[in-house]
Amino acid sequence: MYVMKKPRCGDQDVDGDGMRVRRYATFSKWSKTNLTYYLSYGDDMTKADQDRIIARAFKYWSDAEPTLKFNRTYNYNKTDIRVRLGYFLFTTIL
């Protein structure tokens, strides 16, 4: 139980009443299966390493769920997922 109360990221885990806030929905399903991602680089690794690591992470995801396909895009405004390294930000646009 102690571990469940630990913060998981920079976002607040509790609301003003001290209740834990759920930031996901287990009942929803994405209607889109061909997803694009945009990568903003961090400063602590080479760009090649960051490219490889993120591509591998999405490959693990698509290996676990073969209907999902991930393709990188260089258009920030026309993407499904934005990944910004170094700032602990992962945003889905869907």
N, C-alpha and C positions, 0 to 999 in steps of 0.2 A: 504494500500500500504506500510506503514511503516513496518509492520510485515513481509511482503514478502522480504524485503531487509535485515532483520536480519540474521546473520549466523545461520545455522542449526546444524552444527557439526564442527569437527576439519578440515575438507577439505575446501578448498577455494571455495566460491560461485561464484566468478567472475574470468574472464580471465584477461590477461594483458591490454585489452582495456576497462575494466570495465563492460563488458557484462556478464550477469548471465550465468553460465554453467549448462547445464542439465546433470545430472548424472544417468539418467534412460531413458528407452524407453517404451512408452505406447503401442506401436504397436507390440512388440515382445511377444512370448509365449514360455514358457518352454516346451520342448517336454517330459521331464521327470516329472513324478508325484509322484514317490516314492523317497523321498529325505532323505539323511543322513545329520546329523549335528554333529560337534565336538565342545565340550565346553572346553575352557581354563578358569580356575577359577580366580576370582579376590580375593583380600585380605580383603574386608570389610564385608563379610557375610560368613556364614557357607557354606560348599560345598553342604549340603543337601538343604539349602534354595535356592542356585543358581540352583541346579538341578530342583527343584520344579518350580521355577519361569520361567526358560527357557522352560521346558516341557509344562507349562501352556500357555505360549506365542505361541508356535507352535500348541497347541491344539486349541486356538482361531482362528488361521490362517486356520487350516484344517476344523474347524467347519464352517467357512465362505466359504470355497471352498472345499467341500467334496472329490473332486478328488485328492487333495494333501494329502500325508501321510508323516510324519516325524518320522525318527528313529535315535536314537543316535548311534554314532560309536565312538570307542576309537582309531581309526586309523587316525591320522592327515592327512596323505597323500592321503587317499582314502575316501574323503568326498565331499559332495556337498556344504555345508555351514559351515563356521568356525565362531564361536562366541567366542570372547575373552572379558571377563568382566573386568571392571576396566580401560579399555583403550579406550572405546567408538569405538570399531572396530567391524564391521560386514561385513564379506567378503563372497561373493558367488563365487563358483568355476565353476558353470555350464558353 
